[in-house]
Amino acid sequence: MLLSNTGMVLKIHSPVLFILCMVFFLLTDIEGAHDDILNSTMYITLNLTRVLAYQKDNIVLSKKEGGEWGLANLPVKYHSLIISALKEYACGNPSQYNMELAVEYAECMLREIQNNK
C-alpha cells in the first residue's frame, strides 16, 4: 500500500499500520480547519466528514466516500456544502461556496469530532 502526504510516499505493508497512518494524516489535516475552510473549502469539508465517519463508524473513507457518508449522516443544512465539495472534487473546477455556512459547518464538525474522542 502507498500513502502520500505533501509529496512524501510511504510504502506500508501492514493494513493496520496503513489505517493508523491515514487517521494520523486526517487528524493533522483538520487541526486548523476553522481557518483553513476559507481557503481549502472542498478539501476541509470532505476531510471533516472522513474524520467523523472514522470516529462514529470506525471506517476509513476516500474523500468521495466521506462526502457520501456526510450526505447520509449529517444535517440537511450542510448538504449543499458537501454536494459542492463533491462536485469540485469530481471535476476539478472550483465551486461556489456559502462561506458563512462553511465556517459554521467547520465549527459544528470540530465540536462533534471533539465530543467523539
C-alpha positions as CSV (number, residue, x, y, z in Angstrom):
1,M,0.0,0.0,0.0
2,L,1.2,3.5,-0.8
3,L,0.4,6.6,1.3
4,S,1.3,10.0,0.1
5,N,1.1,13.3,2.0
6,T,2.6,16.5,0.7
7,G,4.8,14.7,-1.9
8,M,6.1,12.1,0.5
9,V,5.3,8.5,-0.4
10,L,5.4,5.7,2.2
11,K,5.2,2.1,1.3
12,I,3.2,0.3,4.0
13,H,2.8,-3.4,4.0
14,S,0.6,-3.7,7.1
15,P,-3.1,-2.8,6.7
16,V,-3.3,-1.8,10.3
17,L,-0.3,0.5,10.0
18,F,-1.8,1.9,6.9
19,I,-5.1,2.8,8.6
20,L,-3.2,4.3,11.6
21,C,-1.2,6.5,9.2
22,M,-4.4,7.6,7.4
23,V,-6.1,8.5,10.6
24,F,-3.0,10.4,11.7
25,F,-2.8,12.4,8.4
26,L,-6.6,13.1,8.6
27,L,-6.4,14.4,12.2
28,T,-3.3,16.5,11.3
29,D,-5.2,18.0,8.2
30,I,-8.1,19.2,10.3
31,E,-6.1,20.9,13.1
32,G,-6.6,24.3,11.5
33,A,-10.0,23.5,9.9
34,H,-11.7,26.6,11.3
35,D,-9.4,28.9,9.4
36,D,-8.4,26.6,6.6
37,I,-12.0,26.1,5.4
38,L,-11.9,29.6,4.0
39,N,-9.0,28.8,1.6
40,S,-9.4,25.0,1.1
41,T,-13.2,24.6,1.3
42,M,-13.5,21.4,-0.7
43,Y,-10.6,19.7,1.0
44,I,-11.5,20.6,4.6
45,T,-15.3,19.9,4.0
46,L,-14.6,16.3,2.8
47,N,-11.8,15.6,5.3
48,L,-14.0,16.6,8.3
49,T,-16.6,14.1,7.1
50,R,-13.9,11.4,6.8
51,V,-12.7,12.0,10.4
52,L,-16.2,11.9,11.9
53,A,-17.0,8.8,9.9
54,Y,-13.9,7.1,11.3
55,Q,-14.8,8.1,14.8
56,K,-18.5,7.1,14.6
57,D,-18.3,4.1,12.4
58,N,-14.7,3.0,12.6
59,I,-14.2,3.2,8.8
60,V,-11.6,4.9,6.7
61,L,-13.1,6.5,3.6
62,S,-11.9,8.3,0.5
63,K,-12.9,11.9,0.0
64,K,-15.7,10.9,-2.3
65,E,-16.9,8.2,0.1
66,G,-16.6,10.7,3.0
67,G,-18.8,13.2,1.3
68,E,-21.4,10.5,0.6
69,W,-21.2,9.4,4.2
70,G,-21.8,13.1,5.2
71,L,-24.9,13.3,3.0
72,A,-26.3,10.2,4.7
73,N,-25.4,11.1,8.2
74,L,-25.1,14.9,8.7
75,P,-27.8,17.6,9.0
76,V,-29.5,18.5,5.7
77,K,-28.5,22.2,6.2
78,Y,-24.9,21.1,5.3
79,H,-25.8,19.0,2.2
80,S,-25.4,21.9,-0.3
81,L,-21.9,22.5,1.0
82,I,-21.0,18.8,0.8
83,I,-22.5,18.5,-2.7
84,S,-20.5,21.5,-3.9
85,A,-17.3,19.9,-2.4
86,L,-18.0,16.6,-4.1
87,K,-18.6,18.2,-7.5
88,E,-15.4,20.2,-7.2
89,Y,-13.5,17.0,-6.2
90,A,-15.0,15.0,-9.1
91,C,-14.4,17.6,-11.9
92,G,-11.6,19.8,-10.6
93,N,-13.5,23.0,-11.3
94,P,-13.8,25.4,-8.3
95,S,-17.2,25.5,-6.8
96,Q,-19.1,28.5,-5.3
97,Y,-19.5,28.1,-1.6
98,N,-21.6,29.8,1.0
99,M,-18.6,30.8,3.3
100,E,-20.8,31.6,6.3
101,L,-22.2,28.1,6.1
102,A,-18.7,26.6,5.5
103,V,-17.4,28.2,8.7
104,E,-20.5,27.1,10.7
105,Y,-20.0,23.6,9.3
106,A,-16.3,23.5,10.3
107,E,-17.2,24.7,13.8
108,C,-20.0,22.1,14.1
109,M,-17.8,19.3,12.8
110,L,-14.9,20.2,15.1
111,R,-17.3,20.1,18.1
112,E,-18.6,16.7,17.0
113,I,-15.1,15.4,16.5
114,Q,-14.0,16.7,19.9
115,N,-17.1,15.2,21.6
116,N,-16.5,11.8,19.9
117,K,-12.9,11.3,21.1
